[in-house]
Structures are given as C-alpha cells and as structure tokens.
Amino acid sequence: MTRDDSLRRWYLFDYGKVISVAPTVQDWEVLAEATGVQDLAHPTSMYWQHRYAYDAGMLTPDEYWSLVCGGRVSQVRAAWLDILDANQWSHPNLDTLDTLEDLDARGERLALLSNMPAAMVLHHAGAPWTRFFRHRFFSSSLGLVKPSPAVFDHVLAELAVEPHLITFIDDAPANIAAARSLGFDARLFDPAADLSRELAKAGFQHRQDVTAPASARGACAPS
C-alpha cells in the first residue's frame, strides 16, 4: 500500500544552537580582534542590532560588517569576517546529529529552516549534515526571517502538509510561539533533553492518530 505523503510528518529543524552549538568565548574573542569591536556577543552590539537585515539579505557583506565595525570595510575584509563568523557557528551538536541520523535511517522527512546570511549558507553548503535534509529554507534567499508568520506560511506551501504535521524544533521562544500560532507542532529545543526520545514519542502519537478509526478520533456518525 502506498503511504499517503499528505499524512506523513515533516521534522523541521533550526540550525544555530540546535544543529550547532553556540560560539565559544574564544570564538567571540577572535571575531572581536578581527573587527576591532568588543562585546560582539552582547544582544545590544552592532553584530546583533543589524543581524536581522543581514539574515534577510537586505545588506551586502561589506555593508553589514561596516555597520558592525563602525567604519568602511572592504569586500575582501568582509569576506574574511564572514569566514570567521561562519566558523564560530560551525561547532556541531553531536546529540542533534545523532538524532538526525536516526530519523533519516527511519525514512523520516527532514527539512531545515534557518535565519542565515547568504555567505554563511555558502560556507555550509558542503557540510555533512546537509545531506539529511530534503528541503533547506534560508532567510537570506527567502527575504523572510523568523519569527515572521510569512516564513512559516512559505514552508507550509512548500512542504504541502497541514501545519500539525510539521514538528518544528528551534531554540528561540519567539519562533516557537509564532509557529504554534499557525498550528505547527513546535518544540523548544532543550540541549539537556533527549531529543531523539521526544521526537520518537511525537512520531508514535502521530501514527496512532492516523491509524485510529474515525470513531476513536471523535468523529460524529452521519445522521
């Protein structure tokens, strides 16, 4: 019997602080030395203040890094800063990679949704973890940034399933809230939790719901 793809679950993963771990103090120090700007990790730094626009593809690399550095940055220097930035977001969360491998081995459908500038997308293009994903959605190519509802609407249209059939894993509460408001099965990532076990429970419950007779799901008999 052919499995109905419209009833199959998608697992939609964020990248930063889910597939990768957060940059280390040493990573930020390397970037600070290269930019000449301290405390880049702080939420009020120019790195973060202009990140939304950079992730959305609204700024070129030299425009973004000029804003971060507080002075004109050449294209060559901006390219080097992009490499340092991509490197600090490249440390893998090995537990998440194990989960991805387990899901892939079971034939589950995986997709990626990340706020990521174009230069970083290119840097990660050949990374081993990319092979797990049938779809990869990046803010810089979409011109849409989480937690905007529009980015989740785009994902829904591309994956062609009902929102409750998408289990979304992200570390940002705002992104989780936005996805849940649209009906996604959104789960806040906890690095201390057993993600494989949690997703296995979600998949089991979904299979129970799909295979249960209509009466067991609360359907009303025709009158």
N, C-alpha and C positions, 0 to 999 in steps of 0.2 A: 504494500500500500504506500502510495506517495505521501510523504509528510507535507501538510499544508504550510507553506512558508509564512502565510499571513498569521498563523497561530504560534510561530516559533519566536522564542525570546532572543533579543539582542542584549549584549553586555557592552555598555558604553563607558569607556574609561577616560578620565582626565590624565594628563601627563605629569606636570610638576607636582611634587610631594605625594604622588600616588605611584606612578611607574618609576619616577626618580625620587631621590630624597632631596631635602633642602641643601643648598650650598653650605659649606662649612665656613667657619670664621676665617680660615686661611684663604678660602676662595675669595671672600669679600675683600680681604686684605690685598690680594693680588690685583683685583679689579680697581681697588682704591689707588694703588700705586700707579697703575697704568692710566687712570683718569685724572689723578691729582685731586680727587674728591674723597673725603672721609665719610663714614657712616652711610654708605650706599644702601645697606640692608634696612635702614630705618624707613618706616612707612611714609614719612614726610620728605624723604630725599627726592632729588630730581629724577633719580632712576625710576622710582615708583610713580611719581607725580605725572610723568609723561608716558608711562608704560602702556596705558590703555590705548593711546593714539598709535603707539608703535605696534602693539599687538594687532590693531585694526588695520594696519597697512596705510595709515594716514601720514606717516612720517618716513622719510628715507633714513638709512642708517646714519649718514653724516648729519642729518637734521636732528635725529634723536640724540646722538652722542654729543653734539654741540650743546644741546639743552642740558644734558647731564653734566657736562664739563664746564659749562658757563662761558664758553668761547668757541670760536670756529674750529671744527675738527675736519680734517681732510678725509676723502673717501678711503684712502689707504689705511689711515689710522682707525677709522670707523670699522673697517673690515677686521682689523686686528682685535678691536674691542669686542666685536660680535663673536669672534672665536673664543675669547676668554669668557664671555658671558655664556655661550653655549656649553663650554667645558664645565662651568660650575653647576650647570643644570643637567649634567650627564651622568651623575653618580646613580647607579640603579638601585632600586629597592628590590632586593633579591627575593623576598617573600612574594611581592606582587608579580615578579617574573615567573615564579613557580606557579602562581595561580593562573596566569595567562597560558602557560604551557599546559596545565591540567585542563582548562576549558577548551583549548584548541584540540587537545588529544581526544576529547569527548565529542568533537564536531560542533561545538557551540559557535554562535556567530558573534564576532567581536568587532567593535568599532572604537575609534578614538575621537575625542573632542577636546581640543586644547587651545587656550589663548597663547599664541606663539608667533613672534615676528618671523618674517619670511627668511631672514638669514639663518635663524635657528632651525627652521623647518628644513632648509637645505643641508645644514650641518648634520642633522639626524637622519637624513634620507636613507642612508645605508645601514643604520643601526640594526642589530639583530632582532630587537623587539618589534620592529615594524612589520615583520612577516606574519605576525599573529592577526593583524587587522585587515578585514575586508574593505573597510571604509576608514579614511582618516580625514577628519574635518579640522581645519586650522583657521583661526580668526583672521589671520593676515590675508588669506586667499578668499575668504568669505566676505570680508569687510564687516563682520559681525563678531561681537565679543560677549562672552558670558559675563554677567547673568542676563543679558538681554533676551526676552522671550523669543525674539526673531531668530536667534541662532538655534534654539530648540525646535522651533517650527520648521526650519530648514532641515534639521536632522530627521524629524518625523517624515517629511516629504521624501527624503532620500531613502530612508530605511523601509518606508511603506508598511508600517505596522501601527497598531493602536498604541498610544503612549504607555499604557500599563504593561506592555510587552517589552519595554526598554528598561533594563536595570542600569542605572547611572551611578557611577562611583566617582566622587570628587571630594577634595579636602576643604572646599570653601563653603561655609554655611549659606552664603547668598546664592551660590549656584544651585545648591540643593533645594533651597526654598523656591527658586524660580522654576526648576524642573518639576518639583512636586505640584506647583500651582497649575501645571499643564497636564498632570496625570501620570507623570513618569514614576516608576519605582526607584526613587532617588535615595541613595545611602551615603551618609557622610563617612568618608574614609577615616579609619582609626588605625594607625600603624601598629598599635599594640594588640589589635584584634586578629582573629583567624579569618582572613578574608575568604579563603577557599571554603571553609565550613559555612560561613554566612551565605555565600552565593550558592552553595550546594543546597541549602535549605530553601532559598528562593526558587531555584530550579525545580526542586521536588514539589513545592507547593503549586507552582505553575502547572506541572504535569498532572497533579491531582485535579486541579480546576478544569483543565482541558478535557480530561478523560471522564470526569464525573458526569452522570446522566443529568439531563436538564432539570429534573425534579430535585436532585440533590443540590443544584446551584440556585434553587429558589425560584425557578421559572413557574409561571402560572399556567395551568392547563387551559386550553381553549374552551370557551363556554358556548 
